[in-house]
Amino acid sequence: MGYPLEQAVEEVAPPKKVSLKWYKNWMIITAAIILIIALSAAGMFYYQTTHFNSNVDINEVDVSGLTAEQALSKLQATVLTNEIYIGDQLVLAGEETNMAYTEADLPEIKSLLESQYTFFPSSEATSFHIMPVETDSYRDEELRSELEQTLLAMNQDLEAPVDAEAYIENREILISESAAGEQFDISGLLVQYDKQEYTHNFYLEAEYLQPVTEDSDFVASQVERLEDFLNHTVEYEIQDQVYSLQAGELISDAALSDEMEVVIHGDTIHDTVSEISRTHSTLGKDFTFTTHSGSVISVEGKGYGWALETDKEAEAIHTAFVNGEKSISASNTYGNGWQGEGYGFDVTSNDGIGGTYAEVSLSEQRMWIYKDGELVVTTNVVTGNESTDRGTLPGVWYILYKTTDYTLNGVAADGERYATDVKYWAPFTNSGQGFHDADWRTNWSGNAYLNAGSNGCVNIPPDVMKKVYDNLSTYDPVVIY
């Protein structure tokens, strides 16, 4: 059975009204939350952009949570211990100094701050390294210099490496063995020092001086240099002959300087020069002489003659080899001259006497003067008194000098001193014998020299003395027999 229509309608509940107050509160809360979040985000953004994250350091100085300005202040206040280690060894404890950062470094610190930015705080470990804009003079100059001096002092007590090197021994090129040492490579360590980051201490890896090894290019260049040296030849000219002197035959031992110059330690140069001198020299030898009559005689060399100064000549050849010279000429001689000089070096003909000379025969009591092989003067003479042992000395001499209007001083055979004036004087022995005029002499016979000869000089008749004098030249050989 149904209800009445009116009754059914009355029983349906009427709709409820929605509360606007609650909705408005929710909107306010939401807006507040969003604002809080925005403000928090803005605050976080501001903080993150102006402060370093945690666990961040600059040059090993913790700057976590600091602003750029605060970080600079902390860096400036940081004391550097300035200790220098090679490996685990402390080799130098420097003075403590403050880091050298200034306001000029602030832009770089801000740049680091910007580079490490994260929206949300981060605890990831981050390390930065920057060099101060202004130079740290203590580290760059004083401490660096002190390190260099310290290493130099240490090296004095450490074994140096031994370089391989090429050398000549017994005319053979050899290479010595290299060996490692204990000395530090100072230049290499200083390069490391200069590249070190700007932190409390210096940690350098040990570097040692390395020897030049046997297979190095440098040793190869030494070998090549010595090969060239041993193959070098010096043409040694003496008179009319040239000797080819090869280093490989004369140099037994040698090494190279740091400048790659050959240093000779052993050679036979002196012996070679001595042999050459014996072959060519005339000093102390007998001259083979052809007289005016064509007779060939032997006359002992006296004042005239020469020999090589072997020490000086050997040194000249030694220098020529070292300097790579191709040829040299003999130039150092000695002899029995007035001051130890030698004469006749440039003369090769007539057994070293040449074609210009004065010839005196004691037995014939006569003199001949030749110029370039031509007879220009001949005259009778009176030589030294044989009965008083004042005879004119035989041998090959030379004209020491010439002078006119000269006073002869000496001691006669009877012990009396004399002083005799002559117009022309040309001595040929260091003891005072020579050619001169004798206007006091009356005995010009061929046997006057036996009992009435001079005190040793060769007396020339006054009427021919000027011609004799004019045809004699200083250093001309004088052959007396």
C-alpha positions as CSV (number, residue, x, y, z in Angstrom):
1,M,0.0,0.0,0.0
2,G,1.4,3.4,-1.0
3,Y,1.8,6.5,0.9
4,P,0.0,9.6,0.0
5,L,1.9,11.9,-2.4
6,E,1.9,14.8,0.0
7,Q,3.4,12.6,2.7
8,A,6.2,11.3,0.5
9,V,7.3,14.8,-0.4
10,E,7.4,15.9,3.1
11,E,9.6,13.1,4.0
12,V,12.5,14.0,1.5
13,A,15.4,15.8,3.3
14,P,16.2,19.3,2.0
15,P,19.8,20.0,0.5
16,K,22.5,21.3,2.9
17,K,24.4,24.6,2.2
18,V,28.3,24.4,1.5
19,S,30.5,26.3,4.1
20,L,32.5,29.2,2.4
21,K,34.5,29.9,5.6
22,W,36.3,26.6,5.5
23,Y,37.2,27.0,1.8
24,K,38.6,30.5,2.5
25,N,40.8,29.2,5.3
26,W,42.2,26.4,3.1
27,M,43.1,28.9,0.5
28,I,44.9,31.1,3.0
29,I,46.8,28.1,4.4
30,T,47.8,27.0,1.0
31,A,49.0,30.5,0.1
32,A,50.9,30.7,3.3
33,I,52.6,27.4,2.6
34,I,53.5,28.5,-0.9
35,L,54.9,31.8,0.5
36,I,56.9,30.0,3.1
37,I,58.3,27.7,0.6
38,A,59.1,30.6,-1.8
39,L,60.7,32.5,1.0
40,S,62.6,29.5,2.1
41,A,63.7,28.8,-1.5
42,A,64.7,32.4,-1.9
43,G,66.6,32.4,1.4
44,M,68.2,29.1,0.5
45,F,69.1,30.5,-3.0
46,Y,70.6,33.6,-1.5
47,Y,72.5,31.6,1.1
48,Q,73.8,29.1,-1.5
49,T,74.9,31.9,-3.8
50,T,76.7,33.8,-1.1
51,H,78.2,30.9,1.0
52,F,80.4,28.0,0.2
53,N,79.0,24.5,0.7
54,S,80.2,22.4,3.5
55,N,83.3,20.3,3.0
56,V,84.9,22.9,0.7
57,D,88.6,24.1,1.0
58,I,90.8,26.5,-0.9
59,N,94.4,25.6,-0.9
60,E,93.8,23.2,2.0
61,V,92.1,25.9,4.1
62,D,88.5,25.0,5.1
63,V,86.0,27.6,3.9
64,S,82.9,25.7,4.5
65,G,79.8,28.0,5.0
66,L,81.9,31.1,4.5
67,T,81.2,34.0,2.2
68,A,83.8,35.0,-0.3
69,E,84.9,37.9,2.0
70,Q,85.1,35.6,5.0
71,A,87.0,33.0,3.0
72,L,89.5,35.7,2.0
73,S,90.0,36.8,5.6
74,K,90.6,33.2,6.7
75,L,93.1,32.7,3.9
76,Q,94.9,35.9,4.8
77,A,95.1,34.7,8.4
78,T,96.4,31.3,7.6
79,V,100.0,30.6,8.5
80,L,102.1,28.6,6.1
81,T,104.7,26.3,7.7
82,N,106.8,26.3,4.6
83,E,108.4,22.9,5.1
84,I,110.0,21.2,2.0
85,Y,110.0,17.5,1.7
86,I,111.6,15.3,-0.9
87,G,109.7,12.1,-0.7
88,D,109.4,11.5,3.1
89,Q,112.5,13.4,3.9
90,L,112.3,16.9,5.4
91,V,115.1,18.8,3.7
92,L,114.3,22.3,4.7
93,A,112.1,23.9,7.4
94,G,111.4,27.4,6.2
95,E,110.1,30.4,8.2
96,E,106.4,30.5,9.0
97,T,104.6,33.2,6.9
98,N,101.0,34.3,6.3
99,M,99.4,33.5,3.0
100,A,99.9,36.4,0.5
101,Y,96.3,36.8,-0.5
102,T,95.0,40.4,-0.9
103,E,91.8,42.1,-2.0
104,A,93.0,41.5,-5.5
105,D,92.2,37.8,-5.0
106,L,88.6,38.4,-4.0
107,P,87.3,38.2,-7.6
108,E,88.9,34.8,-8.0
109,I,87.4,33.6,-4.7
110,K,83.9,34.8,-5.8
111,S,84.4,32.9,-9.1
112,L,85.1,29.7,-7.1
113,L,82.1,30.4,-5.0
114,E,79.9,30.7,-8.1
115,S,81.4,27.6,-9.6
116,Q,80.6,25.4,-6.6
117,Y,77.0,26.6,-6.3
118,T,74.3,24.0,-5.8
119,F,70.6,24.8,-5.2
120,F,70.4,22.4,-2.3
121,P,73.3,22.3,0.2
122,S,75.9,19.8,-0.7
123,S,78.5,18.1,1.5
124,E,80.5,16.7,-1.4
125,A,84.2,17.3,-0.8
126,T,85.5,20.0,-3.1
127,S,89.1,21.4,-3.2
128,F,90.2,24.5,-5.0
129,H,93.6,25.9,-5.6
130,I,94.5,29.5,-6.6
131,M,97.7,31.4,-6.6
132,P,97.8,34.9,-5.0
133,V,97.7,37.7,-7.5
134,E,100.6,39.4,-5.7
135,T,103.9,37.4,-5.6
136,D,104.8,35.7,-2.3
137,S,108.4,37.1,-2.4
138,Y,109.5,34.8,0.5
139,R,108.5,31.6,-1.3
140,D,109.5,32.7,-4.8
141,E,112.8,34.2,-3.9
142,E,114.2,33.6,-0.4
143,L,112.9,30.1,0.3
144,R,113.7,29.0,-3.3
145,S,117.2,30.2,-3.1
146,E,117.7,28.6,0.3
147,L,116.4,25.3,-1.1
148,E,118.9,25.5,-4.0
149,Q,121.8,26.1,-1.6
150,T,120.6,23.3,0.7
151,L,120.6,20.9,-2.2
152,L,124.0,22.0,-3.4
153,A,125.4,21.4,0.1
154,M,123.7,18.0,0.3
155,N,125.1,17.0,-3.1
156,Q,128.6,17.6,-1.8
157,D,128.3,14.6,0.5
158,L,126.5,12.4,-2.0
159,E,128.0,10.2,-4.7
160,A,127.9,11.8,-8.1
161,P,126.8,9.8,-11.2
162,V,129.6,8.7,-13.5
163,D,129.2,9.7,-17.1
164,A,130.2,7.3,-19.9
165,E,132.7,9.1,-22.1
166,A,134.8,8.3,-25.1
167,Y,138.6,8.6,-24.9
168,I,141.8,7.5,-26.6
169,E,144.0,5.0,-25.0
170,N,147.0,3.3,-26.7
171,R,145.8,4.9,-30.0
172,E,142.4,3.2,-29.6
173,I,139.0,4.9,-29.0
174,L,137.3,3.4,-25.9
175,I,134.1,4.2,-23.9
176,S,134.1,4.2,-20.1
177,E,131.2,2.7,-18.2
178,S,128.5,4.9,-16.7
179,A,127.3,4.5,-13.1
180,A,124.3,5.9,-11.2
181,G,124.8,8.3,-8.3
182,E,122.9,9.7,-5.3
183,Q,123.1,13.4,-6.1
184,F,119.8,15.3,-6.5
185,D,118.9,16.8,-9.9
186,I,118.6,20.4,-8.5
187,S,117.2,22.0,-11.6
188,G,114.5,19.3,-11.9
189,L,113.6,19.8,-8.2
190,L,113.4,23.5,-8.6
191,V,111.1,23.1,-11.6
192,Q,108.9,21.0,-9.3
193,Y,109.1,23.6,-6.6
194,D,107.9,26.3,-9.0
195,K,104.9,24.2,-10.0
196,Q,103.8,23.4,-6.5
197,E,100.4,24.5,-5.4
198,Y,100.1,27.2,-2.8
199,T,99.7,25.2,0.3
200,H,101.4,24.9,3.7
201,N,104.3,22.7,2.6
202,F,106.2,21.5,-0.5
203,Y,106.2,17.9,-1.4
204,L,108.7,17.1,-4.1
205,E,109.3,13.8,-5.8
206,A,113.0,12.7,-5.6
207,E,114.9,13.4,-8.8
208,Y,118.5,12.3,-9.2
209,L,121.2,13.4,-11.6
210,Q,121.4,10.8,-14.4
211,P,124.7,9.8,-15.9
212,V,125.4,10.0,-19.6
213,T,125.1,6.5,-20.8
214,E,127.3,4.5,-23.2
215,D,124.6,4.4,-25.9
216,S,123.7,8.1,-25.7
217,D,123.9,10.5,-28.7
218,F,126.4,12.6,-26.7
219,V,128.9,9.7,-26.4
220,A,128.4,8.9,-30.1
221,S,129.3,12.5,-30.9
222,Q,132.4,12.1,-28.7
223,V,133.4,9.0,-30.7
224,E,132.9,10.9,-33.9
225,R,135.0,13.8,-32.7
226,L,137.9,11.5,-31.7
227,E,137.7,9.6,-34.9
228,D,138.1,12.9,-36.8
229,F,140.9,13.8,-34.6
230,L,142.9,10.6,-35.1
231,N,142.5,10.9,-38.9
232,H,143.7,14.5,-38.9
233,T,147.1,15.2,-40.5
234,V,149.3,18.2,-39.9
235,E,151.8,19.0,-42.7
236,Y,155.0,20.0,-40.9
237,E,157.3,22.0,-43.2
238,I,161.0,22.3,-42.3
239,Q,163.4,23.9,-44.8
240,D,162.7,22.2,-48.2
241,Q,160.9,19.2,-46.8
242,V,157.3,18.5,-45.6
243,Y,156.5,15.8,-43.1
244,S,152.9,14.5,-42.9
245,L,152.2,14.0,-39.2
246,Q,149.0,12.0,-38.5
247,A,147.4,12.2,-35.0
248,G,146.6,8.5,-35.1
249,E,150.3,7.7,-35.2
250,L,151.6,10.3,-32.8
251,I,148.8,10.6,-30.1
252,S,148.6,7.6,-27.8
253,D,146.2,9.0,-25.1
254,A,143.7,11.8,-25.1
255,A,140.3,12.8,-23.8
256,L,137.7,15.5,-24.5
257,S,136.9,18.6,-22.5
258,D,133.4,19.8,-21.7
259,E,133.7,22.0,-24.8
260,M,134.6,18.9,-26.9
261,E,138.2,20.1,-27.3
262,V,140.8,17.3,-27.4
263,V,143.1,17.2,-24.4
264,I,146.2,15.2,-25.2
265,H,147.7,13.1,-22.3
266,G,150.3,11.1,-24.1
267,D,152.1,11.4,-27.4
268,T,155.4,10.9,-29.2
269,I,155.4,14.3,-30.8
270,H,158.6,15.3,-29.0
271,D,160.4,12.2,-30.1
272,T,159.3,12.8,-33.7
273,V,160.5,16.4,-33.6
274,S,163.8,15.4,-32.1
275,E,164.3,12.9,-34.9
276,I,163.5,15.5,-37.5
277,S,165.9,17.9,-35.9
278,R,168.7,15.3,-35.9
279,T,168.0,14.9,-39.7
280,H,168.1,18.5,-40.6
281,S,170.0,20.5,-38.0
282,T,173.6,21.5,-38.4
283,L,174.4,22.4,-34.8
284,G,177.5,20.6,-33.5
285,K,177.9,18.6,-36.8
286,D,180.7,18.5,-39.2
287,F,180.1,20.4,-42.5
288,T,181.2,18.8,-45.7
289,F,182.9,21.8,-47.5
290,T,184.3,22.2,-51.0
291,T,187.3,24.5,-50.8
292,H,188.4,27.1,-53.4
293,S,190.6,24.5,-55.0
294,G,187.8,21.9,-55.2
295,S,189.0,19.7,-52.4
296,V,186.2,18.3,-50.2
297,I,187.0,18.5,-46.5
298,S,185.1,18.2,-43.2
299,V,184.9,21.2,-41.0
300,E,183.4,21.2,-37.5
301,G,180.5,23.4,-36.8
302,K,181.2,26.0,-34.2
303,G,179.3,29.3,-33.9
304,Y,177.4,28.7,-37.1
305,G,174.7,26.1,-37.1
306,W,171.2,25.5,-35.8
307,A,168.9,22.9,-34.2
308,L,165.2,22.8,-33.5
309,E,164.0,23.8,-30.0
310,T,162.1,20.5,-29.7
311,D,160.0,21.6,-26.7
312,K,158.6,24.6,-28.5
313,E,158.2,22.8,-31.8
314,A,156.5,19.9,-30.2
315,E,154.1,22.3,-28.4
316,A,153.4,24.0,-31.7
317,I,152.5,20.7,-33.4
318,H,150.5,19.7,-30.3
319,T,148.5,22.9,-30.6
320,A,148.0,22.4,-34.4
321,F,146.5,19.0,-33.8
322,V,144.2,20.3,-31.0
323,N,143.1,23.3,-33.2
324,G,142.7,21.3,-36.3
325,E,145.3,23.2,-38.2
326,K,146.4,21.7,-41.5
327,S,149.9,22.9,-41.8
328,I,152.6,24.7,-39.8
329,S,156.3,25.6,-40.5
330,A,159.2,25.0,-38.2
331,S,160.2,28.3,-36.6
332,N,161.9,27.8,-33.3
333,T,165.7,27.2,-33.4
334,Y,168.7,27.7,-31.2
335,G,172.5,27.5,-31.6
336,N,175.8,28.8,-30.5
337,G,175.1,32.4,-31.4
338,W,175.8,35.5,-29.4
339,Q,172.6,35.0,-27.5
340,G,172.0,31.3,-28.1
341,E,170.5,31.8,-31.5
342,G,171.0,29.5,-34.4
343,Y,172.1,30.4,-37.9
344,G,171.7,28.8,-41.3
345,F,168.2,27.4,-40.9
346,D,167.1,28.9,-44.2
347,V,170.2,27.6,-46.0
348,T,170.1,24.2,-47.6
349,S,172.7,24.3,-50.4
350,N,176.4,23.5,-49.9
351,D,175.6,21.3,-46.9
352,G,174.0,24.2,-45.1
353,I,176.6,26.8,-45.7
354,G,175.2,28.2,-49.0
355,G,176.9,30.2,-51.7
356,T,177.8,33.3,-49.6
357,Y,180.6,32.9,-47.1
358,A,184.2,33.7,-46.2
359,E,186.8,31.0,-46.5
360,V,190.2,31.1,-44.6
361,S,192.9,28.5,-45.1
362,L,195.3,28.4,-42.2
363,S,197.9,26.5,-44.1
364,E,197.8,28.8,-47.1
365,Q,197.3,31.9,-45.1
366,R,194.7,33.2,-47.5
367,M,191.1,34.3,-47.6
368,W,188.4,34.1,-50.2
369,I,184.9,35.7,-50.1
370,Y,182.1,34.3,-52.2
371,K,178.8,35.9,-53.0
372,D,176.1,33.6,-54.4
373,G,178.8,31.2,-55.4
374,E,181.0,33.9,-57.1
375,L,184.4,34.8,-55.8
376,V,184.4,38.6,-55.1
377,V,187.6,39.0,-52.9
378,T,190.7,37.1,-52.2
379,T,193.8,38.2,-50.2
380,N,196.6,36.9,-48.2
381,V,196.2,37.1,-44.4
382,V,198.0,36.5,-41.2
383,T,196.2,34.4,-38.6
384,G,196.9,33.7,-34.9
385,N,200.3,32.9,-33.6
386,E,200.8,29.2,-33.4
387,S,203.9,29.4,-31.2
388,T,202.0,31.0,-28.4
389,D,198.9,28.9,-28.7
390,R,197.0,31.9,-30.0
391,G,196.1,30.3,-33.3
392,T,192.9,31.2,-35.1
393,L,190.3,28.7,-34.2
394,P,189.2,26.4,-37.1
395,G,185.6,25.6,-37.7
396,V,182.5,27.1,-39.2
397,W,181.6,30.4,-37.6
398,Y,179.6,33.4,-38.6
399,I,180.0,37.2,-38.7
400,L,178.6,38.5,-35.4
401,Y,178.5,42.1,-36.4
402,K,180.4,44.8,-38.2
403,T,181.7,48.2,-37.1
404,T,184.3,50.8,-38.0
405,D,186.8,52.8,-36.0
406,Y,187.0,50.3,-33.2
407,T,189.5,49.8,-30.3
408,L,190.6,46.2,-29.8
409,N,191.2,45.4,-26.1
410,G,192.8,42.3,-24.8
411,V,195.7,40.5,-23.1
412,A,198.8,39.6,-25.2
413,A,200.6,36.3,-24.9
414,D,203.2,37.9,-22.5
415,G,200.4,39.0,-20.2
416,E,200.4,42.6,-21.1
417,R,197.1,44.3,-21.8
418,Y,196.7,46.1,-25.1
419,A,194.3,48.5,-26.7
420,T,194.7,48.8,-30.5
421,D,192.7,51.0,-32.8
422,V,191.5,49.6,-36.2
423,K,189.4,51.1,-39.0
424,Y,187.3,48.0,-39.7
425,W,186.2,45.2,-37.3
426,A,184.1,42.1,-38.0
427,P,184.3,39.5,-35.2
428,F,183.2,35.9,-35.9
429,T,183.8,34.1,-32.5
430,N,182.2,34.9,-29.1
431,S,185.7,34.8,-27.7
432,G,186.8,37.8,-29.7
433,Q,188.4,36.6,-32.9
434,G,187.6,38.4,-36.1
435,F,188.7,40.2,-39.2
436,H,190.4,43.5,-39.0
437,D,193.0,45.7,-40.7
438,A,196.6,45.8,-39.2
439,D,198.5,48.8,-40.4
440,W,201.2,48.1,-37.8
441,R,202.1,44.7,-39.3
442,T,205.2,44.5,-41.5
443,N,205.5,40.7,-41.8
444,W,202.9,39.5,-44.2
445,S,204.7,36.3,-45.3
446,G,203.0,33.0,-45.6
447,N,204.6,31.6,-42.5
448,A,204.3,34.6,-40.3
449,Y,201.5,33.0,-38.3
450,L,203.9,30.3,-37.0
451,N,205.9,32.6,-34.8
452,A,204.8,36.2,-35.5
453,G,201.0,35.8,-35.9
454,S,198.2,37.7,-34.3
455,N,196.6,37.2,-30.9
456,G,194.0,35.0,-32.7
457,C,192.4,37.4,-35.2
458,V,192.7,37.3,-39.0
459,N,194.9,40.3,-40.0
460,I,193.9,41.8,-43.4
461,P,196.3,44.1,-45.3
462,P,195.0,47.7,-44.9
463,D,194.9,48.2,-48.7
464,V,192.2,45.5,-49.2
465,M,190.5,45.7,-45.8
466,K,187.7,48.0,-47.0
467,K,186.8,45.7,-49.8
468,V,186.8,42.8,-47.5
469,Y,184.7,44.7,-45.0
470,D,182.2,45.8,-47.7
471,N,181.8,42.2,-48.9
472,L,181.2,40.7,-45.5
473,S,177.7,40.7,-44.1
474,T,176.4,40.0,-40.6
475,Y,175.5,36.3,-40.1
476,D,177.6,35.2,-43.2
477,P,179.3,31.9,-42.5
478,V,183.0,31.9,-42.0
479,V,184.8,28.7,-42.8
480,I,188.3,28.3,-41.2
481,Y,190.4,25.2,-41.8
